[in-house]
């Protein structure tokens, strides 16, 4: 009974995580001036990760300690995100803790997600949704990291094509450094994050500084590695299930 309850909780977490990622992407697709709703999505994301992946994983050393550490990291990341969004762009240093905390949270989240997927005995709809949610999480997190890096070091990214504004766009009429971060439209960098994650490379936006160039390399490698790990895991589970069915027949 407890095993079935744990499995249902994992599956429910997969669905909630996917819906949150999709909702955040929909917010980024809204007309200019309404995309600030994406700020709410990014604020909610650490809480969703705690709910979806913050359960004990009965494998490895000290599962309870690891669970509490993951939850604590999610709460600290939420606080750092709130501070970053509310401070003006002139105080660029607030983006540095966000870069570190979100990187750690997303890497740890993907590790816990893959470990949860490894416990699945049957590849069903919820498992596939969980695998997709992890990939979308990587892209959205990369977009947030790119945005934070651009606020810390303006000019880290450059647009090669003609845009109706810079890489960072303001929801208002003018670019005011005294405006809070939430007043900035990061849709271009979120778009570039998914282009980098999928290694598409349209060439319309490119990194300029060595820091952003190496970060783009890491994002591309992380996306490829995630796909390789998850696809290998799902295929092995599907194959093993087919062998079990053949033996039963």
Secondary structure, DSSP 8 states (H G I E B T S, - for coil): -HHHHHHHHHHHHHHHHHHHHHHHHHHHTS-TTTTTHHHHHHHHHHHHHHHHH-S---SSS-HHHHHHHHHHHHHHHHHHHHHHHHSBTT-TTHHHHHHHHHHHHHHHHHHHHHHHHHT-SS--HHHHHHHHHHHHHHHHHHHHHHHHHHHHSTTSEEESS--SS-SSEESSSS--TTSBGGGEE-HHHHHHHHHHHTT---SSEEE-SHHHHHHHHHHHHHHHHHHHHHHHHHHHHHHHHHHHHHHH-
